[in-house]
Protein backbone atom coordinates (compact mmCIF):
# COMPACT_ATOMS: atom_id res chain seq x y z
CA UNK A 1 0.00 0.00 0.00
CA UNK A 2 1.21 3.51 -0.71
CA UNK A 3 0.15 7.03 -1.52
CA UNK A 4 -0.83 8.70 -4.79
CA UNK A 5 -0.15 12.47 -4.91
CA UNK A 6 -3.06 14.69 -5.78
CA UNK A 7 -5.94 12.33 -5.07
CA UNK A 8 -6.91 13.69 -1.69
CA UNK A 9 -5.10 15.89 0.83
CA UNK A 10 -5.19 15.27 4.54
CA UNK A 11 -4.61 18.61 6.16
CA UNK A 12 -3.34 17.22 9.38
CA UNK A 13 -0.87 14.38 9.54
CA UNK A 14 -0.29 12.61 12.78
CA UNK A 15 2.85 11.57 14.54
CA UNK A 16 2.67 8.86 17.14
CA UNK A 17 4.52 9.33 20.43
CA UNK A 18 6.63 6.59 21.89
CA UNK A 19 5.02 4.52 24.67
CA UNK A 20 1.37 4.83 23.58
CA UNK A 21 -1.20 4.32 26.32
CA UNK A 22 -4.71 4.07 24.91
CA UNK A 23 -7.23 6.79 25.56
CA UNK A 24 -10.96 6.96 24.97
CA UNK A 25 -12.15 9.20 22.16
CA UNK A 26 -15.72 8.93 20.89
CA UNK A 27 -15.96 5.36 22.22
CA UNK A 28 -12.96 4.29 20.12
CA UNK A 29 -9.59 3.26 21.54
CA UNK A 30 -6.89 5.37 19.90
CA UNK A 31 -3.18 5.90 20.28
CA UNK A 32 -1.99 9.00 22.11
CA UNK A 33 -0.91 11.36 19.34
CA UNK A 34 0.06 14.90 18.45
CA UNK A 35 -0.96 16.77 15.30
CA UNK A 36 1.74 18.27 13.11
CA UNK A 37 1.67 20.07 9.76
CA UNK A 38 1.36 17.98 6.59
CA UNK A 39 4.94 18.83 5.58
CA UNK A 40 6.82 17.28 8.49
CA UNK A 41 10.61 16.85 8.82
CA UNK A 42 11.90 13.50 7.67
CA UNK A 43 11.96 11.84 11.10
CA UNK A 44 10.28 8.49 10.71
CA UNK A 45 10.95 7.38 14.28
CA UNK A 46 7.90 9.41 15.30
CA UNK A 47 5.60 7.10 13.33
CA UNK A 48 6.35 4.05 15.43
CA UNK A 49 5.35 2.55 18.72
CA UNK A 50 7.45 1.23 21.58
CA UNK A 51 5.80 -1.20 23.96
CA UNK A 52 7.37 -0.47 27.36
CA UNK A 53 7.16 -3.98 28.78
CA UNK A 54 9.49 -5.31 26.09
CA UNK A 55 11.83 -2.40 25.48
CA UNK A 56 14.61 -3.79 27.64
CA UNK A 57 17.11 -1.16 26.48
CA UNK A 58 19.90 -1.22 29.02
CA UNK A 59 18.14 -3.80 31.18
CA UNK A 60 20.52 -6.42 32.61
CA UNK A 61 17.81 -9.06 32.06
CA UNK A 62 18.11 -8.70 28.27
CA UNK A 63 21.03 -10.52 26.69
CA UNK A 64 22.94 -8.37 24.20
CA UNK A 65 24.89 -11.39 22.94
CA UNK A 66 23.83 -13.21 19.78
CA UNK A 67 20.49 -11.43 19.48
CA UNK A 68 18.36 -11.88 16.40
CA UNK A 69 15.83 -9.46 14.91
CA UNK A 70 12.54 -10.89 13.61
CA UNK A 71 10.66 -8.49 11.32
CA UNK A 72 7.03 -9.05 10.34
CA UNK A 73 4.87 -7.50 7.69
CA UNK A 74 1.28 -7.32 8.96
CA UNK A 75 -1.48 -7.78 6.36
CA UNK A 76 -1.52 -11.37 5.08
CA UNK A 77 1.51 -12.14 7.23
CA UNK A 78 0.14 -11.78 10.77
CA UNK A 79 -3.54 -11.16 10.01
CA UNK A 80 -4.75 -13.46 7.23
CA UNK A 81 -6.44 -10.82 5.06
CA UNK A 82 -5.76 -7.32 3.72
CA UNK A 83 -7.15 -4.81 6.24
CA UNK A 84 -7.64 -2.01 3.69
CA UNK A 85 -9.58 -4.27 1.33
CA UNK A 86 -11.70 -5.43 4.27
CA UNK A 87 -12.64 -1.85 5.21
CA UNK A 88 -13.32 -0.99 1.55
CA UNK A 89 -15.85 -3.84 1.36
CA UNK A 90 -17.89 -2.74 4.38
CA UNK A 91 -20.18 -0.28 2.59
CA UNK A 92 -20.88 -2.51 -0.45
CA UNK A 93 -21.79 -5.38 1.88
CA UNK A 94 -24.48 -3.07 3.29
CA UNK A 95 -25.84 -2.22 -0.13
CA UNK A 96 -23.87 0.99 -0.79
CA UNK A 97 -22.01 0.58 -4.07
CA UNK A 98 -18.64 2.29 -4.21
CA UNK A 99 -18.40 5.24 -6.61
CA UNK A 100 -16.51 4.54 -9.82
CA UNK A 101 -13.30 6.24 -8.64
CA UNK A 102 -13.16 3.94 -5.59
CA UNK A 103 -14.35 0.71 -7.20
CA UNK A 104 -10.82 -0.32 -8.17
CA UNK A 105 -8.09 -0.30 -5.54
CA UNK A 106 -4.65 1.10 -6.44
CA UNK A 107 -2.06 -1.30 -7.77
CA UNK A 108 0.84 0.29 -5.93
CA UNK A 109 0.76 4.07 -5.40
CA UNK A 110 -2.18 5.76 -3.74
CA UNK A 111 -3.18 3.46 -0.87
CA UNK A 112 -3.10 6.15 1.83
CA UNK A 113 -5.34 8.45 -0.21
CA UNK A 114 -7.52 5.52 -1.22
CA UNK A 115 -8.20 4.40 2.36
CA UNK A 116 -8.87 8.02 3.35
CA UNK A 117 -11.53 8.26 0.62
CA UNK A 118 -12.97 4.86 1.57
CA UNK A 119 -13.24 5.94 5.21
CA UNK A 120 -15.04 9.15 4.23
CA UNK A 121 -17.46 7.11 2.09
CA UNK A 122 -18.08 4.76 5.02
CA UNK A 123 -18.78 7.66 7.38
CA UNK A 124 -21.18 9.19 4.84
CA UNK A 125 -23.05 5.87 4.91
CA UNK A 126 -23.17 5.77 8.72
CA UNK A 127 -20.40 3.22 9.23
CA UNK A 128 -18.55 4.37 12.33
CA UNK A 129 -14.94 4.00 13.42
CA UNK A 130 -16.15 1.75 16.23
CA UNK A 131 -17.77 -0.55 13.66
CA UNK A 132 -14.55 -0.53 11.63
CA UNK A 133 -12.58 -1.47 14.74
CA UNK A 134 -14.97 -4.32 15.51
CA UNK A 135 -14.79 -5.57 11.93
CA UNK A 136 -11.00 -5.59 11.96
CA UNK A 137 -10.94 -7.35 15.32
CA UNK A 138 -13.08 -10.13 13.86
CA UNK A 139 -10.46 -10.99 11.24
CA UNK A 140 -8.50 -14.23 11.62
CA UNK A 141 -4.77 -14.46 12.15
CA UNK A 142 -2.63 -16.51 9.80
CA UNK A 143 -2.73 -20.15 11.00
CA UNK A 144 0.10 -20.88 13.41
CA UNK A 145 0.87 -17.20 13.96
CA UNK A 146 -0.26 -17.16 17.63
CA UNK A 147 2.09 -20.07 18.34
CA UNK A 148 4.99 -18.38 16.54
CA UNK A 149 4.47 -15.08 18.35
CA UNK A 150 4.14 -16.81 21.71
CA UNK A 151 7.45 -18.60 21.05
CA UNK A 152 9.12 -15.28 20.26
CA UNK A 153 7.59 -13.63 23.33
CA UNK A 154 8.82 -16.47 25.55
CA UNK A 155 12.36 -16.07 24.20
CA UNK A 156 12.58 -12.31 23.86
CA UNK A 157 14.96 -11.80 26.78
CA UNK A 158 17.37 -14.48 25.60
CA UNK A 159 17.28 -14.44 21.80
CA UNK A 160 14.88 -12.23 19.89
CA UNK A 161 13.70 -8.70 19.29
CA UNK A 162 10.51 -8.61 17.22
CA UNK A 163 9.10 -5.68 15.23
CA UNK A 164 6.31 -4.99 12.75
CA UNK A 165 7.07 -3.09 9.54
CA UNK A 166 3.82 -2.46 7.69
CA UNK A 167 2.27 -0.16 5.12
CA UNK A 168 -1.13 -0.47 6.82
CA UNK A 169 -1.60 2.07 9.64
CA UNK A 170 -1.06 2.34 13.37
CA UNK A 171 -4.72 2.17 14.41
CA UNK A 172 -5.61 -0.90 12.35
CA UNK A 173 -2.56 -2.75 13.67
CA UNK A 174 -3.09 -1.65 17.28
CA UNK A 175 -6.73 -2.69 17.28
CA UNK A 176 -5.95 -6.18 16.00
CA UNK A 177 -2.97 -6.71 18.31
CA UNK A 178 -5.12 -5.68 21.29
CA UNK A 179 -7.87 -8.13 20.34
CA UNK A 180 -5.43 -11.06 20.34
CA UNK A 181 -3.38 -9.73 23.29
CA UNK A 182 -0.25 -9.59 21.18
CA UNK A 183 0.88 -6.00 21.73
CA UNK A 184 3.66 -6.95 24.10
CA UNK A 185 5.15 -9.38 21.58
CA UNK A 186 6.67 -6.47 19.68
CA UNK A 187 9.49 -4.12 20.52
CA UNK A 188 8.41 -1.62 17.86
CA UNK A 189 5.68 -1.11 15.28
CA UNK A 190 6.51 0.97 12.20
CA UNK A 191 3.53 2.00 10.08
CA UNK A 192 1.61 4.93 8.64
CA UNK A 193 0.38 7.29 11.37
CA UNK A 194 -3.33 7.28 12.19
CA UNK A 195 -5.76 8.86 14.65
CA UNK A 196 -9.46 9.19 15.33
CA UNK A 197 -10.35 12.89 15.33
CA UNK A 198 -12.88 14.81 17.40
CA UNK A 199 -15.66 13.80 14.97
CA UNK A 200 -14.87 10.14 15.47
CA UNK A 201 -13.32 9.90 12.00
CA UNK A 202 -10.10 8.00 11.40
CA UNK A 203 -7.36 9.96 9.62
CA UNK A 204 -4.40 8.20 8.03
CA UNK A 205 -1.16 9.89 6.98
CA UNK A 206 2.02 8.92 5.19
CA UNK A 207 4.98 7.44 7.05
CA UNK A 208 7.41 9.56 5.05
CA UNK A 209 7.98 10.87 1.53
CA UNK A 210 10.61 9.16 -0.60
CA UNK A 211 11.45 8.87 -4.29
CA UNK A 212 14.87 7.21 -4.08
CA UNK A 213 13.69 3.59 -3.93
CA UNK A 214 11.92 2.40 -7.04
CA UNK A 215 10.94 -0.89 -5.40
CA UNK A 216 8.84 0.93 -2.79
CA UNK A 217 5.83 3.26 -2.78
CA UNK A 218 6.48 6.92 -2.08
CA UNK A 219 4.98 6.83 1.41
CA UNK A 220 7.14 4.01 2.80
CA UNK A 221 10.44 2.42 1.86
CA UNK A 222 10.57 -0.50 4.26
CA UNK A 223 14.23 -1.20 3.56
CA UNK A 224 15.24 2.33 4.49
CA UNK A 225 13.09 2.33 7.62
CA UNK A 226 14.60 -0.95 8.78
CA UNK A 227 18.20 -0.01 8.09
CA UNK A 228 17.91 3.39 9.76
CA UNK A 229 16.30 1.93 12.88
CA UNK A 230 18.86 -0.86 13.19
CA UNK A 231 21.70 1.66 12.90
CA UNK A 232 20.09 3.93 15.51
CA UNK A 233 19.48 1.02 17.87
CA UNK A 234 23.11 -0.08 17.63
CA UNK A 235 24.27 3.49 18.26
CA UNK A 236 22.01 3.97 21.30
CA UNK A 237 22.13 0.50 22.88
CA UNK A 238 25.19 -1.19 21.41
CA UNK A 239 23.01 -4.05 20.13
CA UNK A 240 24.08 -5.26 16.68
CA UNK A 241 21.95 -8.16 15.52
CA UNK A 242 23.69 -11.39 14.61
CA UNK A 243 21.02 -12.07 12.02
CA UNK A 244 17.72 -10.70 10.70
CA UNK A 245 14.74 -12.93 9.93
CA UNK A 246 12.24 -11.09 7.73
CA UNK A 247 8.73 -12.57 7.39
CA UNK A 248 6.57 -11.17 4.59
CA UNK A 249 4.24 -11.82 1.68
CA UNK A 250 3.93 -8.72 -0.52
CA UNK A 251 5.91 -6.99 -3.23
CA UNK A 252 6.74 -4.07 -0.94
CA UNK A 253 8.71 -6.54 1.21
CA UNK A 254 11.18 -7.03 -1.65
CA UNK A 255 13.19 -3.89 -0.86
CA UNK A 256 14.07 -4.90 2.71
CA UNK A 257 14.67 -8.43 1.47
CA UNK A 258 17.29 -7.18 -0.98
CA UNK A 259 19.08 -5.42 1.89
CA UNK A 260 19.47 -8.60 3.92
CA UNK A 261 22.90 -10.21 4.10
CA UNK A 262 24.21 -13.76 3.79
CA UNK A 263 23.66 -14.36 7.51
CA UNK A 264 19.96 -13.44 7.33
CA UNK A 265 16.84 -15.34 6.21
CA UNK A 266 14.01 -14.02 4.04
CA UNK A 267 10.85 -15.95 5.00
CA UNK A 268 8.55 -15.59 1.97
CA UNK A 269 4.92 -16.72 2.11
CA UNK A 270 4.29 -19.45 -0.44
CA UNK A 271 1.98 -18.60 -3.40
CA UNK A 272 1.77 -14.90 -2.50
CA UNK A 273 2.96 -11.91 -4.60
CA UNK A 274 6.41 -11.69 -2.99
CA UNK A 275 7.18 -15.31 -3.92
CA UNK A 276 6.15 -14.65 -7.51
CA UNK A 277 8.17 -11.43 -7.59
CA UNK A 278 11.30 -13.25 -6.43
CA UNK A 279 11.02 -15.54 -9.44
CA UNK A 280 11.33 -12.43 -11.63
CA UNK A 281 13.95 -10.72 -9.46
CA UNK A 282 15.87 -13.38 -7.52
CA UNK A 283 19.01 -11.34 -6.79
CA UNK A 284 19.05 -11.43 -2.98
CA UNK A 285 22.12 -12.17 -0.85
CA UNK A 286 20.29 -13.98 1.94
CA UNK A 287 18.72 -17.41 2.17
CA UNK A 288 15.09 -17.54 1.01
CA UNK A 289 12.72 -19.95 2.73
CA UNK A 290 9.06 -20.42 1.85
CA UNK A 291 6.39 -20.66 4.53
CA UNK A 292 2.67 -21.39 4.56
CA UNK A 293 1.83 -20.82 8.23
CA UNK A 294 3.42 -19.62 11.42
CA UNK A 295 4.41 -23.14 12.45
CA UNK A 296 6.75 -23.37 9.44
CA UNK A 297 8.63 -20.28 10.62
CA UNK A 298 8.65 -21.36 14.27
CA UNK A 299 10.11 -24.78 13.45
CA UNK A 300 12.91 -23.17 11.47
CA UNK A 301 13.73 -20.66 14.21
CA UNK A 302 13.89 -23.47 16.75
CA UNK A 303 16.31 -25.35 14.48
CA UNK A 304 18.51 -22.24 14.32
CA UNK A 305 18.43 -21.89 18.09
C-alpha positions in Angstrom: 0.0 0.0 0.0 1.2 3.5 -0.7 0.2 7.0 -1.5 -0.8 8.7 -4.8 -0.1 12.5 -4.9 -3.1 14.7 -5.8 -5.9 12.3 -5.1 -6.9 13.7 -1.7 -5.1 15.9 0.8 -5.2 15.3 4.5 -4.6 18.6 6.2 -3.3 17.2 9.4 -0.9 14.4 9.5 -0.3 12.6 12.8 2.9 11.6 14.5 2.7 8.9 17.1 4.5 9.3 20.4 6.6 6.6 21.9 5.0 4.5 24.7 1.4 4.8 23.6 -1.2 4.3 26.3 -4.7 4.1 24.9 -7.2 6.8 25.6 -11.0 7.0 25.0 -12.2 9.2 22.2 -15.7 8.9 20.9 -16.0 5.4 22.2 -13.0 4.3 20.1 -9.6 3.3 21.5 -6.9 5.4 19.9 -3.2 5.9 20.3 -2.0 9.0 22.1 -0.9 11.4 19.3 0.1 14.9 18.4 -1.0 16.8 15.3 1.7 18.3 13.1 1.7 20.1 9.8 1.4 18.0 6.6 4.9 18.8 5.6 6.8 17.3 8.5 10.6 16.8 8.8 11.9 13.5 7.7 12.0 11.8 11.1 10.3 8.5 10.7 10.9 7.4 14.3 7.9 9.4 15.3 5.6 7.1 13.3 6.4 4.0 15.4 5.4 2.5 18.7 7.5 1.2 21.6 5.8 -1.2 24.0 7.4 -0.5 27.4 7.2 -4.0 28.8 9.5 -5.3 26.1 11.8 -2.4 25.5 14.6 -3.8 27.6 17.1 -1.2 26.5 19.9 -1.2 29.0 18.1 -3.8 31.2 20.5 -6.4 32.6 17.8 -9.1 32.1 18.1 -8.7 28.3 21.0 -10.5 26.7 22.9 -8.4 24.2 24.9 -11.4 22.9 23.8 -13.2 19.8 20.5 -11.4 19.5 18.4 -11.9 16.4 15.8 -9.5 14.9 12.5 -10.9 13.6 10.7 -8.5 11.3 7.0 -9.1 10.3 4.9 -7.5 7.7 1.3 -7.3 9.0 -1.5 -7.8 6.4 -1.5 -11.4 5.1 1.5 -12.1 7.2 0.1 -11.8 10.8 -3.5 -11.2 10.0 -4.8 -13.5 7.2 -6.4 -10.8 5.1 -5.8 -7.3 3.7 -7.1 -4.8 6.2 -7.6 -2.0 3.7 -9.6 -4.3 1.3 -11.7 -5.4 4.3 -12.6 -1.9 5.2 -13.3 -1.0 1.5 -15.9 -3.8 1.4 -17.9 -2.7 4.4 -20.2 -0.3 2.6 -20.9 -2.5 -0.4 -21.8 -5.4 1.9 -24.5 -3.1 3.3 -25.8 -2.2 -0.1 -23.9 1.0 -0.8 -22.0 0.6 -4.1 -18.6 2.3 -4.2 -18.4 5.2 -6.6 -16.5 4.5 -9.8 -13.3 6.2 -8.6 -13.2 3.9 -5.6 -14.3 0.7 -7.2 -10.8 -0.3 -8.2 -8.1 -0.3 -5.5 -4.7 1.1 -6.4 -2.1 -1.3 -7.8 0.8 0.3 -5.9 0.8 4.1 -5.4 -2.2 5.8 -3.7 -3.2 3.5 -0.9 -3.1 6.1 1.8 -5.3 8.5 -0.2 -7.5 5.5 -1.2 -8.2 4.4 2.4 -8.9 8.0 3.3 -11.5 8.3 0.6 -13.0 4.9 1.6 -13.2 5.9 5.2 -15.0 9.1 4.2 -17.5 7.1 2.1 -18.1 4.8 5.0 -18.8 7.7 7.4 -21.2 9.2 4.8 -23.0 5.9 4.9 -23.2 5.8 8.7 -20.4 3.2 9.2 -18.6 4.4 12.3 -14.9 4.0 13.4 -16.2 1.8 16.2 -17.8 -0.6 13.7 -14.6 -0.5 11.6 -12.6 -1.5 14.7 -15.0 -4.3 15.5 -14.8 -5.6 11.9 -11.0 -5.6 12.0 -10.9 -7.3 15.3 -13.1 -10.1 13.9 -10.5 -11.0 11.2 -8.5 -14.2 11.6 -4.8 -14.5 12.1 -2.6 -16.5 9.8 -2.7 -20.1 11.0 0.1 -20.9 13.4 0.9 -17.2 14.0 -0.3 -17.2 17.6 2.1 -20.1 18.3 5.0 -18.4 16.5 4.5 -15.1 18.4 4.1 -16.8 21.7 7.5 -18.6 21.1 9.1 -15.3 20.3 7.6 -13.6 23.3 8.8 -16.5 25.6 12.4 -16.1 24.2 12.6 -12.3 23.9 15.0 -11.8 26.8 17.4 -14.5 25.6 17.3 -14.4 21.8 14.9 -12.2 19.9 13.7 -8.7 19.3 10.5 -8.6 17.2 9.1 -5.7 15.2 6.3 -5.0 12.7 7.1 -3.1 9.5 3.8 -2.5 7.7 2.3 -0.2 5.1 -1.1 -0.5 6.8 -1.6 2.1 9.6 -1.1 2.3 13.4 -4.7 2.2 14.4 -5.6 -0.9 12.4 -2.6 -2.7 13.7 -3.1 -1.7 17.3 -6.7 -2.7 17.3 -6.0 -6.2 16.0 -3.0 -6.7 18.3 -5.1 -5.7 21.3 -7.9 -8.1 20.3 -5.4 -11.1 20.3 -3.4 -9.7 23.3 -0.2 -9.6 21.2 0.9 -6.0 21.7 3.7 -6.9 24.1 5.2 -9.4 21.6 6.7 -6.5 19.7 9.5 -4.1 20.5 8.4 -1.6 17.9 5.7 -1.1 15.3 6.5 1.0 12.2 3.5 2.0 10.1 1.6 4.9 8.6 0.4 7.3 11.4 -3.3 7.3 12.2 -5.8 8.9 14.7 -9.5 9.2 15.3 -10.3 12.9 15.3 -12.9 14.8 17.4 -15.7 13.8 15.0 -14.9 10.1 15.5 -13.3 9.9 12.0 -10.1 8.0 11.4 -7.4 10.0 9.6 -4.4 8.2 8.0 -1.2 9.9 7.0 2.0 8.9 5.2 5.0 7.4 7.1 7.4 9.6 5.0 8.0 10.9 1.5 10.6 9.2 -0.6 11.4 8.9 -4.3 14.9 7.2 -4.1 13.7 3.6 -3.9 11.9 2.4 -7.0 10.9 -0.9 -5.4 8.8 0.9 -2.8 5.8 3.3 -2.8 6.5 6.9 -2.1 5.0 6.8 1.4 7.1 4.0 2.8 10.4 2.4 1.9 10.6 -0.5 4.3 14.2 -1.2 3.6 15.2 2.3 4.5 13.1 2.3 7.6 14.6 -1.0 8.8 18.2 0.0 8.1 17.9 3.4 9.8 16.3 1.9 12.9 18.9 -0.9 13.2 21.7 1.7 12.9 20.1 3.9 15.5 19.5 1.0 17.9 23.1 -0.1 17.6 24.3 3.5 18.3 22.0 4.0 21.3 22.1 0.5 22.9 25.2 -1.2 21.4 23.0 -4.1 20.1 24.1 -5.3 16.7 21.9 -8.2 15.5 23.7 -11.4 14.6 21.0 -12.1 12.0 17.7 -10.7 10.7 14.7 -12.9 9.9 12.2 -11.1 7.7 8.7 -12.6 7.4 6.6 -11.2 4.6 4.2 -11.8 1.7 3.9 -8.7 -0.5 5.9 -7.0 -3.2 6.7 -4.1 -0.9 8.7 -6.5 1.2 11.2 -7.0 -1.7 13.2 -3.9 -0.9 14.1 -4.9 2.7 14.7 -8.4 1.5 17.3 -7.2 -1.0 19.1 -5.4 1.9 19.5 -8.6 3.9 22.9 -10.2 4.1 24.2 -13.8 3.8 23.7 -14.4 7.5 20.0 -13.4 7.3 16.8 -15.3 6.2 14.0 -14.0 4.0 10.8 -15.9 5.0 8.5 -15.6 2.0 4.9 -16.7 2.1 4.3 -19.5 -0.4 2.0 -18.6 -3.4 1.8 -14.9 -2.5 3.0 -11.9 -4.6 6.4 -11.7 -3.0 7.2 -15.3 -3.9 6.1 -14.7 -7.5 8.2 -11.4 -7.6 11.3 -13.3 -6.4 11.0 -15.5 -9.4 11.3 -12.4 -11.6 13.9 -10.7 -9.5 15.9 -13.4 -7.5 19.0 -11.3 -6.8 19.1 -11.4 -3.0 22.1 -12.2 -0.9 20.3 -14.0 1.9 18.7 -17.4 2.2 15.1 -17.5 1.0 12.7 -19.9 2.7 9.1 -20.4 1.9 6.4 -20.7 4.5 2.7 -21.4 4.6 1.8 -20.8 8.2 3.4 -19.6 11.4 4.4 -23.1 12.5 6.8 -23.4 9.4 8.6 -20.3 10.6 8.6 -21.4 14.3 10.1 -24.8 13.4 12.9 -23.2 11.5 13.7 -20.7 14.2 13.9 -23.5 16.7 16.3 -25.3 14.5 18.5 -22.2 14.3 18.4 -21.9 18.1 
